[in-house]
Amino acid sequence: MKSNKGFSLIELIIVIAIMAVLVAIIAPNLTKYLGKSKTSTDKANLAEVKKQAKLAASNASIDEVPIFNNASTGTCTYVIESTNSGLNVDFSGNGTSQFANILKGVLGDDISTKSKIGNGTKISITITGTISGGYDATTKFTN
């Protein structure tokens, strides 16, 4: 009497075919889920940077560190980039190097964990406002 202890080639091919069909069904949903996950993470990271920038602006005005060149009102964009040598903060227009250094200190090296996976390598923070009216910040990823 002969005992069958294994699977036949036909049975193995059928199992592989069923697995291929399941992967074909699951893979698109998985990639869609991963994309949504990355987008949610990026939005949360930008919101956190925005909170930190607004807090830095408030503290800077209390400590009488100028955020804008004319010190009382304006709009300025600070661009933050994490590099191998550390954190770079560039500013344009009405910004000051003193506030750029404060942002660098507040955001610290953890900004590298907030870098965008797809749409940019730098975070742009635009600060607007006045000393008396308070400050607002907008953030976005940029190249």
CYANA upper distance limits for C-alpha pairs under 8 A (distance plus 0.5 A):
  7 PHE  CA     11 GLU  CA      6.63
  7 PHE  CA     12 LEU  CA      7.11
  8 SER  CA     12 LEU  CA      6.99
  9 LEU  CA     13 ILE  CA      6.73
 10 ILE  CA     14 ILE  CA      6.73
 11 GLU  CA     15 VAL  CA      6.82
 12 LEU  CA     16 ILE  CA      6.72
 13 ILE  CA     17 ALA  CA      6.61
 14 ILE  CA     18 ILE  CA      6.73
 15 VAL  CA     19 MET  CA      6.73
 16 ILE  CA     20 ALA  CA      6.65
 17 ALA  CA     21 VAL  CA      6.83
 18 ILE  CA     22 LEU  CA      6.84
 19 MET  CA     23 VAL  CA      6.68
 20 ALA  CA     24 ALA  CA      6.64
 21 VAL  CA     25 ILE  CA      6.84
 22 LEU  CA     26 ILE  CA      6.63
 23 VAL  CA     27 ALA  CA      6.19
 24 ALA  CA     28 PRO  CA      7.91
 25 ILE  CA     29 ASN  CA      8.08
 26 ILE  CA     30 LEU  CA      6.69
 27 ALA  CA     31 THR  CA      6.78
 28 PRO  CA     32 LYS  CA      6.70
 29 ASN  CA     33 TYR  CA      6.60
 30 LEU  CA     34 LEU  CA      6.68
 31 THR  CA     35 GLY  CA      6.68
 32 LYS  CA     36 LYS  CA      6.83
 33 TYR  CA     37 SER  CA      6.63
 34 LEU  CA     38 LYS  CA      6.73
 35 GLY  CA     39 THR  CA      6.76
 36 LYS  CA     40 SER  CA      6.64
 37 SER  CA     41 THR  CA      6.70
 38 LYS  CA     42 ASP  CA      6.64
 38 LYS  CA    117 ILE  CA      7.88
 39 THR  CA     43 LYS  CA      6.73
 40 SER  CA     44 ALA  CA      6.70
 41 THR  CA     45 ASN  CA      6.60
 42 ASP  CA     46 LEU  CA      6.70
 42 ASP  CA    114 LYS  CA      7.80
 42 ASP  CA    115 SER  CA      8.45
 42 ASP  CA    116 LYS  CA      6.75
 42 ASP  CA    117 ILE  CA      8.50
 43 LYS  CA     47 ALA  CA      6.68
 44 ALA  CA     48 GLU  CA      6.71
 45 ASN  CA     49 VAL  CA      6.77
 45 ASN  CA    114 LYS  CA      6.08
 46 LEU  CA     50 LYS  CA      6.55
 46 LEU  CA    114 LYS  CA      8.24
 46 LEU  CA    139 THR  CA      6.53
 46 LEU  CA    140 LYS  CA      7.22
 47 ALA  CA     51 LYS  CA      6.76
 47 ALA  CA    139 THR  CA      8.16
 48 GLU  CA     52 GLN  CA      6.76
 49 VAL  CA     53 ALA  CA      6.56
 49 VAL  CA    107 LEU  CA      7.97
 49 VAL  CA    139 THR  CA      7.87
 50 LYS  CA     54 LYS  CA      6.67
 50 LYS  CA    125 ILE  CA      7.84
 50 LYS  CA    137 ALA  CA      6.42
 50 LYS  CA    138 THR  CA      6.87
 50 LYS  CA    139 THR  CA      6.51
 51 LYS  CA     55 LEU  CA      6.65
 52 GLN  CA     56 ALA  CA      6.56
 52 GLN  CA    106 VAL  CA      7.50
 52 GLN  CA    107 LEU  CA      7.55
 53 ALA  CA     57 ALA  CA      6.64
 53 ALA  CA    103 LEU  CA      7.27
 53 ALA  CA    106 VAL  CA      8.48
 53 ALA  CA    125 ILE  CA      8.03
 53 ALA  CA    127 ILE  CA      8.47
 53 ALA  CA    137 ALA  CA      7.22
 54 LYS  CA     58 SER  CA      6.71
 54 LYS  CA    127 ILE  CA      8.39
 54 LYS  CA    135 TYR  CA      7.01
 54 LYS  CA    136 ASP  CA      6.65
 54 LYS  CA    137 ALA  CA      6.50
 55 LEU  CA     59 ASN  CA      6.63
 56 ALA  CA     60 ALA  CA      6.42
 56 ALA  CA    102 ILE  CA      7.43
 56 ALA  CA    103 LEU  CA      7.07
 56 ALA  CA    106 VAL  CA      7.40
 57 ALA  CA     61 SER  CA      6.73
 57 ALA  CA     67 ILE  CA      7.53
 57 ALA  CA     99 PHE  CA      8.43
 57 ALA  CA    135 TYR  CA      7.13
 58 SER  CA     62 ILE  CA      6.86
 58 SER  CA    134 GLY  CA      7.83
 58 SER  CA    135 TYR  CA      7.53
 59 ASN  CA     63 ASP  CA      6.61
 60 ALA  CA     64 GLU  CA      6.39
 60 ALA  CA     65 VAL  CA      5.38
 60 ALA  CA     66 PRO  CA      7.47
 60 ALA  CA     67 ILE  CA      7.65
 60 ALA  CA     99 PHE  CA      7.72
 60 ALA  CA    102 ILE  CA      8.29
 61 SER  CA     65 VAL  CA      6.33
 61 SER  CA     66 PRO  CA      7.41
 61 SER  CA     67 ILE  CA      8.06
 61 SER  CA    131 ILE  CA      7.10
 65 VAL  CA     98 GLN  CA      7.29
 65 VAL  CA     99 PHE  CA      7.33
 66 PRO  CA     70 ASN  CA      8.39
 66 PRO  CA     71 ALA  CA      5.43
 66 PRO  CA     72 SER  CA      8.35
 66 PRO  CA     96 THR  CA      7.23
 66 PRO  CA     98 GLN  CA      7.47
 66 PRO  CA     99 PHE  CA      7.11
 67 ILE  CA     71 ALA  CA      6.71
 67 ILE  CA     95 GLY  CA      6.55
 67 ILE  CA     96 THR  CA      6.33
 67 ILE  CA     98 GLN  CA      7.97
 67 ILE  CA     99 PHE  CA      5.83
 68 PHE  CA     72 SER  CA      7.45
 68 PHE  CA     73 THR  CA      7.14
 68 PHE  CA     74 GLY  CA      6.64
 68 PHE  CA     75 THR  CA      7.78
 68 PHE  CA     76 CYS  CA      7.45
 68 PHE  CA     94 ASN  CA      5.65
 68 PHE  CA     95 GLY  CA      5.21
 68 PHE  CA     96 THR  CA      6.34
 69 ASN  CA     94 ASN  CA      5.71
 69 ASN  CA     95 GLY  CA      6.31
 69 ASN  CA     96 THR  CA      6.48
 70 ASN  CA     74 GLY  CA      8.24
 70 ASN  CA     94 ASN  CA      8.08
 72 SER  CA    130 THR  CA      6.07
 72 SER  CA    131 ILE  CA      6.03
 73 THR  CA    128 THR  CA      8.14
 73 THR  CA    129 GLY  CA      6.25
 73 THR  CA    130 THR  CA      4.76
 73 THR  CA    131 ILE  CA      7.15
 74 GLY  CA     94 ASN  CA      7.35
 74 GLY  CA    128 THR  CA      6.30
 74 GLY  CA    129 GLY  CA      6.45
 74 GLY  CA    130 THR  CA      7.25
 75 THR  CA     94 ASN  CA      6.97
 75 THR  CA     95 GLY  CA      8.32
 75 THR  CA    126 THR  CA      7.42
 75 THR  CA    127 ILE  CA      6.14
 75 THR  CA    128 THR  CA      4.88
 75 THR  CA    129 GLY  CA      7.33
 76 CYS  CA     91 PHE  CA      7.70
 76 CYS  CA     92 SER  CA      6.96
 76 CYS  CA     93 GLY  CA      6.50
 76 CYS  CA     94 ASN  CA      5.76
 76 CYS  CA     95 GLY  CA      5.73
 76 CYS  CA    126 THR  CA      6.07
 76 CYS  CA    127 ILE  CA      5.94
 76 CYS  CA    128 THR  CA      7.16
 77 THR  CA     91 PHE  CA      6.22
 77 THR  CA     92 SER  CA      6.40
 77 THR  CA     93 GLY  CA      7.92
 77 THR  CA     95 GLY  CA      7.62
 77 THR  CA    124 SER  CA      7.15
 77 THR  CA    125 ILE  CA      6.05
 77 THR  CA    126 THR  CA      4.68
 77 THR  CA    127 ILE  CA      6.80
 78 TYR  CA     89 VAL  CA      6.96
 78 TYR  CA     90 ASP  CA      6.09
 78 TYR  CA     91 PHE  CA      4.81
 78 TYR  CA     92 SER  CA      7.28
 78 TYR  CA     95 GLY  CA      8.02
 78 TYR  CA    100 ALA  CA      7.55
 78 TYR  CA    124 SER  CA      6.37
 78 TYR  CA    125 ILE  CA      5.66
 78 TYR  CA    126 THR  CA      6.74
 78 TYR  CA    127 ILE  CA      8.39
 79 VAL  CA     88 ASN  CA      8.50
 79 VAL  CA     89 VAL  CA      6.07
 79 VAL  CA     90 ASP  CA      5.64
 79 VAL  CA     91 PHE  CA      6.62
 79 VAL  CA    122 LYS  CA      7.12
 79 VAL  CA    123 ILE  CA      6.26
 79 VAL  CA    124 SER  CA      4.89
 79 VAL  CA    125 ILE  CA      6.66
 80 ILE  CA     87 LEU  CA      7.57
 80 ILE  CA     88 ASN  CA      6.21
 80 ILE  CA     89 VAL  CA      5.05
 80 ILE  CA     90 ASP  CA      7.04
 80 ILE  CA    122 LYS  CA      6.14
 80 ILE  CA    123 ILE  CA      5.69
 80 ILE  CA    124 SER  CA      6.76
 80 ILE  CA    125 ILE  CA      8.26
 81 GLU  CA     87 LEU  CA      6.37
 81 GLU  CA     88 ASN  CA      5.71
 81 GLU  CA     89 VAL  CA      7.04
 81 GLU  CA    111 ILE  CA      8.48
 81 GLU  CA    112 SER  CA      8.44
 81 GLU  CA    121 THR  CA      7.41
 81 GLU  CA    122 LYS  CA      5.21
 81 GLU  CA    123 ILE  CA      7.05
 82 SER  CA     86 GLY  CA      6.45
 82 SER  CA     87 LEU  CA      5.10
 82 SER  CA     88 ASN  CA      6.79
 82 SER  CA    109 ASP  CA      7.93
 82 SER  CA    111 ILE  CA      7.06
 82 SER  CA    112 SER  CA      5.83
 82 SER  CA    115 SER  CA      8.50
 82 SER  CA    122 LYS  CA      7.91
 83 THR  CA     87 LEU  CA      6.50
 83 THR  CA     88 ASN  CA      7.74
 83 THR  CA    112 SER  CA      8.50
 86 GLY  CA    109 ASP  CA      7.32
 87 LEU  CA    104 LYS  CA      7.23
 87 LEU  CA    108 GLY  CA      7.79
 87 LEU  CA    109 ASP  CA      6.88
 87 LEU  CA    111 ILE  CA      8.40
 88 ASN  CA    104 LYS  CA      7.91
 89 VAL  CA    100 ALA  CA      6.39
 89 VAL  CA    101 ASN  CA      7.98
 89 VAL  CA    103 LEU  CA      8.13
 89 VAL  CA    104 LYS  CA      6.94
 90 ASP  CA    100 ALA  CA      7.54
 91 PHE  CA     95 GLY  CA      6.28
 91 PHE  CA     96 THR  CA      7.81
 91 PHE  CA     97 SER  CA      8.16
 91 PHE  CA    100 ALA  CA      7.55
 95 GLY  CA     99 PHE  CA      8.01
 95 GLY  CA    100 ALA  CA      8.31
 96 THR  CA    100 ALA  CA      6.89
 97 SER  CA    101 ASN  CA      6.69
 98 GLN  CA    102 ILE  CA      6.95
 99 PHE  CA    103 LEU  CA      6.68
100 ALA  CA    104 LYS  CA      6.70
101 ASN  CA    105 GLY  CA      6.71
102 ILE  CA    106 VAL  CA      6.58
103 LEU  CA    107 LEU  CA      6.38
104 LYS  CA    108 GLY  CA      6.20
107 LEU  CA    111 ILE  CA      6.59
110 ASP  CA    114 LYS  CA      7.74
111 ILE  CA    115 SER  CA      7.36
115 SER  CA    120 GLY  CA      8.10
115 SER  CA    121 THR  CA      6.50
115 SER  CA    122 LYS  CA      7.43
115 SER  CA    123 ILE  CA      8.06
116 LYS  CA    120 GLY  CA      6.10
116 LYS  CA    121 THR  CA      6.55
116 LYS  CA    122 LYS  CA      8.32
116 LYS  CA    141 PHE  CA      7.23
119 ASN  CA    141 PHE  CA      7.12
119 ASN  CA    142 THR  CA      7.47
119 ASN  CA    143 ASN  CA      8.13
120 GLY  CA    141 PHE  CA      5.60
120 GLY  CA    142 THR  CA      5.02
120 GLY  CA    143 ASN  CA      5.14
121 THR  CA    141 PHE  CA      7.32
121 THR  CA    142 THR  CA      6.69
121 THR  CA    143 ASN  CA      5.80
122 LYS  CA    141 PHE  CA      6.18
122 LYS  CA    142 THR  CA      5.65
122 LYS  CA    143 ASN  CA      6.20
123 ILE  CA    139 THR  CA      7.29
123 ILE  CA    140 LYS  CA      6.23
123 ILE  CA    141 PHE  CA      5.08
123 ILE  CA    142 THR  CA      6.42
124 SER  CA    139 THR  CA      6.02
124 SER  CA    140 LYS  CA      5.85
124 SER  CA    141 PHE  CA      6.55
124 SER  CA    142 THR  CA      6.92
125 ILE  CA    137 ALA  CA      6.96
125 ILE  CA    138 THR  CA      6.18
125 ILE  CA    139 THR  CA      5.10
125 ILE  CA    140 LYS  CA      7.37
126 THR  CA    137 ALA  CA      5.94
126 THR  CA    138 THR  CA      5.72
126 THR  CA    139 THR  CA      6.97
127 ILE  CA    135 TYR  CA      7.21
127 ILE  CA    136 ASP  CA      6.27
127 ILE  CA    137 ALA  CA      5.05
127 ILE  CA    138 THR  CA      7.28
128 THR  CA    135 TYR  CA      6.17
128 THR  CA    136 ASP  CA      5.88
128 THR  CA    137 ALA  CA      6.84
129 GLY  CA    133 GLY  CA      7.02
129 GLY  CA    134 GLY  CA      6.23
129 GLY  CA    135 TYR  CA      4.87
129 GLY  CA    136 ASP  CA      6.65
130 THR  CA    134 GLY  CA      6.00
130 THR  CA    135 TYR  CA      6.74
131 ILE  CA    135 TYR  CA      7.91
